[in-house]
Amino acid sequence: MTPWDIERTCSPGRSAACWKRAGHARPRGTADEVQASLGQGASIGGELTERFQSNWSRALELFGKHQAMWRAQLEAVMRAEHDPALREAFDRAQPEARRVLVGLFHGIDEREVDEEKTRVLGSFYMTLVSGVVVQQALNPGLTPDARDLIEGMRRVLGGGPPVPSG
């Protein structure tokens, strides 16, 4: 889940009401501001690992900067279990949120992201975002940085012991 789920399920000018339904005032640092900031710093060139590290480093910086928004998002997700209308709003927003994440992290226009990329890559990024948001909320000091995420993926895929840095 991302804050875009709440923001994008609202009709224009109604996001404050949607946040209220989710149990919060609209936090400072709106989802659109975070998305714009992420997009401005997105790395689109270079080798895949370098691009991933650059873009996730920027995302992690923004997670820290906009913690109130992400915490509100977590609380809204928990409320959705008991609020069918809120849950339905999240369900409707998921495909677009996944597509947006692929566009942001791959430096492409989200309209160019097809269903397969949305399903595979978007779900992957949504899982990473959700996990990082939870870790940031519980203990920011234990949140992995972009290099740790890359190393973890490398090891999961059978890459063996860590590569010496430096």
N, C-alpha and C positions, 0 to 999 in steps of 0.2 A: 504494500500500500504506500502511496505517496500523498503529499498534501495536494497534488493535482487532482486526486480522486475527489476530494471535497470541493475544491475550487471549480472543477470542470463539470460537476454534476449540477451546479447552480445556474439559474438563468442569469443573464447579464445584470450586474448591480445587486445581486442577491446573495453573494458569497457570505456576507456577515450573518445572514439568516441561516444559511447551511451550517456554518461553524457553530452557531447557537444551538441548532438542533443536535449537533454532535456533542454539545455540552460545554462549549467554549466561546469566548469572544474571539473574533478573528485575530490571530497573533500578528505581531509586527514581523516583517519579513515574509511577505506573502509568497505563495507558491510561484506566482508569475515572476516575482523578483528573483527568487532562487533559480528558476529555470533560465531567465535571461542572463543571470550572472554565470551560471554553469555554461551556457552556450557561448558567452563571450570568451571564456577561458579555455574552451574545448580545443584540444589538439587533434587536427585532422590528418596531418602528415606523419611520416616516419613509420618505423617498424611497429607492429601490433603491440608488443610488450611495452615499448616506450609510450605509445599512445594511451594504453590502458593505465599505466602508472601516472602519467600526467593528468589524465581526466579524473581518475579516482582520487588523486591527491587533492585536486580542486574540489571534488565532491565532498571529501572528508573535511576540508576546511569550511565548506558551507554548512555541513551538518553541525559543526561546532558553533559557528556564528549564529545559526538560526535554531538553536535548541528548543526554544519555546514552541515554535511551529511544529517541530517533529514530535515533541512530547504530546502536544494537543492531538496530533494525528494518531499516535498510539492509543490515547484515551478514546478517541472517536472509534477506532477499530474495535476496542473492547465493548463500547456501547452498542455497536452494530449487532452484536449477538442477541441483544434484547430489543432491538428496534428494527422491525422488518423494513420500514421505509428507508432507513439509513443504510441497512445492509443492501437493499436493492440499488441504492444510489452508488455504493461502492462497486457492486457487481457490474453495473453499466459502465463505470469509469475504467475498469481494469484494462480492457483491450487498448484504449487510447493511452493510458498511462504507460503501458508496456511499450507501445510504439514510440512514444515521446522519449523514453529512456534509451531505446536503441538509437534514435536520431541524435540525442545528446552525446552519448558515449562513442558513437561512430562518426560523428561530424557530418551527418547527412540530413536532408530535409525529411521530417517524419512522414510526409506524404509518399516518400519513396520506399518506406519500410513495408514489405509484403507480409502476408499472414504467417508464413513459415518463420520469418525472422522475428515477428512479433511473438509468436508462440515460443520459440526456442530461446532467442537472445533476450527478448523482453522479459520472459519469465525468469531467466537467469539473473538479469540485472535487478528485477523486482525482489528476488530472494536476497541478493547481496544488500540492496538498499534496506530492506526490512531488518535484516540481521544487524547491520551496522547501526541503524537507528535504535534498536533495542540495546545494543552494547553501549552506545553513547549515553542513553538514558540511565543505564545502571552503573556504569563505571567508564567514563571517557578515557581514562588512562590505560584501559585494557583493550581498547578498540584497535584492531590491526590497521597498519598503514597500508598504502598501495603496494609497497614491496612485499609485505607479509601476505597480502591477498594473492599476488602473483606467485610467490613461493609455495603457498598452500595449494593453489591450482596445479602447479607443476608437480608437486609431490603426489597429489591425488591421481594425476594422470600417469604416474609411474616414473617420475623423473629422478627418483633416488634421493641421496643425501643432498643437503643444501650446496649451492654453488658458492664458493668463496667470493665475498664482495671485495671490490676494490683495488 
